[in-house]
Amino acid sequence: QVQLVESGGGLVQPGGSVRLSCAASGMIFKFRYVGWYRQAPGNQRELVAQINSGSTSANYADSVKGRFTISRDNSKKTVYLQMNNLKPEDTAVYYCNFPAAPVSWGPGTQVTVSV
């Protein structure tokens, strides 16, 4: 049974930075890629970043490319999302999961970018 818990969100001003964390528990060794998703009110959940197990490959949605950086620490079973130069459009609930075979969603963490 895999569980995911996101944290680190909050209120930040435009242009600011936030680092999100996703802690996983359970047997996740079979998952090679892990990703960050977000869902804003009225929008579909979208994959914004993903990274492989060796941290040798990462992909980003065009909307966040150049501003967000995904990383992972396998020893801690944790994945991070460094978000810089935040925009109001980044406001959403952020989740982590495994793109190839999503497990139960965690609670997510709210990121609100506003003055």
N, C-alpha and C positions, 0 to 999 in steps of 0.2 A: 504494500500500500504506500503510494507516494503522496507526500504532502508538500505543498508549496506555500510559502508565506512571504509576502512582499512587505517592504517597509522603506522608510526614508522620505516619503512624500510630504508635502506641505504647501504652504503659501509662499510664493516667491515672486519678486518683481520682474517685469520684462527685462531681459538682458542678464538675469541672474543665472545661478547654477544650482543644481541639485544632483545628488548621487543616490540612486535607488539600489536596494539590495533585495535579493531573492534567495531565501534559504530553503533548501530542499532536504527532506528526510525520506527515509525508506531506500529501497534498492533502485537506484537510478543509473546504475552502471551501463545499462544497455542503451541509454540515450546518448547519442553523440553530439547532437545539436540542441541548444537551448536558446530560447528567444524571449524578447520583450514585446508585449502587445500593449495597445492602449485602446480605450473606448471612451469617446466623448458623448455627451447626451445627443441623441438623435443620429448618431453615427454607428456604423458597423465597427466591430472590433478589428483592428488592423495590426499586422506584424510590422514593427518598426525596426527591429534589429535582431540578428541571430549570430551565434558564434559556435564553432565546433569544439570538440573536446580538447584538442591540442592548442587552442587559441591561435591557430594558423590561418584561419579563414573567418571573416566576418562580413556580413551584408547588412545594408541599411536601406530603409525606404528613402526615396528622394526627398521627402519632406524633412527628414532629420539628418541627412548626410552632411557631414562637415561640422555638425553641432553635437551629436551624440556619439558616445563611445561605449561599446559593450565589452565586458571582460568577465573572466570567471576564475575562481580559485577552487580547483577540484578537491584539494585537501579539506577545504571548508564546506564543500558542496554548496557553494554560493556563487551567484552570478550578479554582476553589477551593471548599472546603466548610468554613466556619467552624462549629464545633460547640461550643456552650456548654451549661452545666448538664448535663453528661453523666450518663447513668444506666447502671446495669449492663445494662439491656436494649438499649443501643446497641452492645454488644459484637458485633463482626462483622468480616468482611473487606469493605472498601469498594472499589468499582470505579467507574470512569466509563465512559460510552459514549453513543451517540447513540440516543435512544429510537425515532426514526422508522425507523432502519435500522442496527441494531447491527453493529459491526465486531468483529473478533477481540478478545476480552477481554484486558486487561492482567493483570499479576500480582496486582493488588489490594494494599491495604495494611491490615494488621491494626490494629484499634482495640480495646483491651481496657480496660474500665471496671471497676475493682475496687479494693478497699481493700488 
